[in-house]
Amino acid sequence: MIDFPVGGKSAQLIVEDVRKQYETPSGPLVVLRGVWLTLRPGEAVAVLGPSGCGKSTLLNIIGSLDKPTSGTVRLGDCDVTRLVGHALADFRSRRVGFVFQDHHLLLQCTALENVMLPRLATGSSKDVASRARQLMEDVGLARRMHAFPAELSGGERQRVAVARAMVNGPALLLCDEPTGNLDRDTGHRIGSQLVELAERKKAMLIVVTHNLELAQRLSRIVELRQGVLRPLKLSASSSS
């Protein structure tokens, strides 16, 4: 099995007093009211909460796809909230991996080519094919590398998306409802592969989900409610 750097194995993620509000015709819409979160390499946290509470907004801010109204997001010595231009693009491509509810694969590319693309986009072609093939094997798709997305099942497409998210060896893996469009058995398999892969690569993993069974596989569970994060402990019967 190939091991490759995850872009800062000693770097912690520190989210400090992150707030977000949107201006609307009827006044400010406050989504995040002061979010604090710390994650160490290899840690995994599930973020639960009702629909529309701001979970995806928080994930986008942590991943540098959106800016907070105030507060900071740090990965090691890097203040993510201050990045702009090329530095911001470089951070997103090299330090963060994203897995969304919809796979967002390029239909004209094979599964293997989809996995390779983020690596090639950074300008690095060294070992890209071997990395991509190893990740495809890690997610159980060794025999489907040359299939196009239209030839893959929903679960297979999502596993390709997981492999693609890991190809640059990110320090931070962010997943927004990664099993939301899948049946229970397929979601179970992909959830297990996601957690195992992130753990093996020592990546920090944040999963926004309504799937309690998936949440219980992670080392920590928090709930976003009324704009703040609180620790949450699920009972054994919650996922049944």
N, C-alpha and C positions, 0 to 999 in steps of 0.2 A: 504493500500500500504506500502511495506517495504522500509525504507530509510536506507542506510548504508554509511559509510564513503567513500569519494572519494579520499582519499590519499593526503590530504593537501588542505583543502578548502581555506586557506589564501595564498597559494603559487602562485606567478605570474610566467608566462613564459616570459623570457627575452632572445631574440635572438640578439646578438651583433656582427655586422660586419662579418657575416659568409661568407666565400669565399670557393669555391671548384673548383679545376681544376684537369684534368686527363692528364697523360703523354701519348702521342701518337707518333708513328714513325715520324709524320710530325711536332711534337712540342706540347707544352701544349694546351689543350683544356679547356678554361675557361668557366665554367657553371654559377657559382655564383660570383658576383663581389663586394659583400658587402651588405648583407641582414640584416635589422634591423626590429624587430617586438616585441611588448609587448602585452601580453594578461592577463587579470584578470579572476579569477574564474567566470564561468557563461557566459563569452564572447564567441562569435562565429565569425569566419572570413572565408570568401571564398577566395581562391586563384585562380585567372584566369590567362590565358596566352596562347600563341600559343603552339602547340605540340612541344616537344623537347626543351622547354626553360629552363627546370630544376625544374619544380614544384615537381615532384616525388623525385628528389634528395634532395630538400629542406625538404620535409616531412620526408624522411628517416633520414636525419641528426637531425632534431628536435626530432624524435622518437628513436634516438640512434642506428638505423640500419646501419648507415654510419657515418664516421668521416669527419669533415670539414678540408680543407687544413689549414685554420686559422679562428679565431673568436671563440665565446663561445655561448653555449646554457645553460641557467640556469632555473631550476624549483625550486623556493624558494631559499634555500641556497645550493642546489646541482648543481655543475657544471657537466652537463651531458657529456660534451666532454672529461672529464678526467676519466670517469668510465671505469673500465676493469673487466674482470673475473666475479666472483659471484655477485659483486655489480652492474655490468652492466646488467646481466641477471635478477637480482632482480628488478632493475628499470624498465626494459621493461615489466615484468610480472605484477608488482603491480601498477605502476604509469601511464602506457600508455595503451590505447586500440586502436587497429588497425581495420579498415574496408577497404578492398580493392575492386577493381572492380570485381574480381572473389572471390567468397565466401570462398574458401579453407576449406570447411567442410570435416570431415572424413566420408567417405561413409559407413563405417562399424558401425558407432555410430548413435543413434537416435538424433533428433534435441535437445532434452533436454540434452543428454549426451555431445553433442558438446558444448553447452553453459556452462556446468559444468567444462569442461576440464581445462581451464586456472586457475580456482580457485583451482582445485585439484593439478595442477602442482606446485603451490606455497607451497604445503604441508599442506594446510588448508582445512579441510573437514567440519568445523563448519558452519551450516546453508546453505551449498552449494546448496542442493536440493531446499530449499525454495527460495533462491535468484534466482536460475535459473528459477524456475517455475513462480515467480513474473515477471521477465523480459520477459519471453515468453508471459505472459498475457499482459504486457505493449506494446509489439509489435503486439498484435492481433493474437497470435498463441496458445492460450490456448488449442484448440482442436487438435493441430498438434504436440504436444510435443513428442509423441512416434513414429512419422513417421521417416523414414530414408530419407536422402537427395534425393535419386532417386525418392522418392514418393512425393516430394515437387516441386512446381513451382519455376521459377527463382526468383520471388519476395519473395516468402516464404523463400527460401534459404538465400537471402540477409538479410531478417529480423532476421533470426537465427544468422547470422554473426554480426548484430548490437547488439543483446542481448549478444552474446558471448563476444564482445568487452567491454561490460559494467559490466560483472559479478564480476570483482575485484574492482569495484568502482574507476576507474582511475581518476586522476586529469586532464589528457590530453587525448582527443579522436581525433585521426588522421584518416581521410578518404580520400582515393585516388580514385576518380571517382566512388563513391558508387552507383550511379544510371546509370552508363555508359552502362550497358548491358540490361537495362530494357526499356519497353515501357513507354510512357509519363505518363499515368495514374498511373501505378505501381510505377514509379520513384517519382511521386508527393507524393504518400502515404508514401513511405519509407523515403523520404526527410523530410516530416513533422514529422514522428515518431522519426527520428534521432535527429532533432533539439529540439523537445519537451523533449525527454529523457535526452539529455545532459543538457538542461536548468534546468530541475527538479533536477538533481543530482549535479548541480553546477560544472560540468566539463567544462574545456576549450575545444572548438571545432574548429578544422581546417579542412576545406574541400577543396581539390583540385578538380575542376570540370570545365567542359565546359557547364554545364547546368545553363543557366542564371536565369531560374525560381527558381532553388534551391538556387543559390547564393543570390538572393534578399530576401530570408527568413532569412538570417544571418545578424547579427548586423553590420558587416563591410565587405567591399569588397576591395581586393587589387589585383593588377596585377603584375605578374612577367614578366619583359621584359628587355632584354639585361643584365640579371644578377642581377637586383635590384628590390625591391618591391616599388610600388607606389600606393597611394590611388586611387580608381576608383569609380565613381558614374555612375550607369546605369540609363538611361532614362526609363520611364514607358513603352515605346513601345519596349524596347530591348528584352523582354522575350516573346513577342507576335508572 
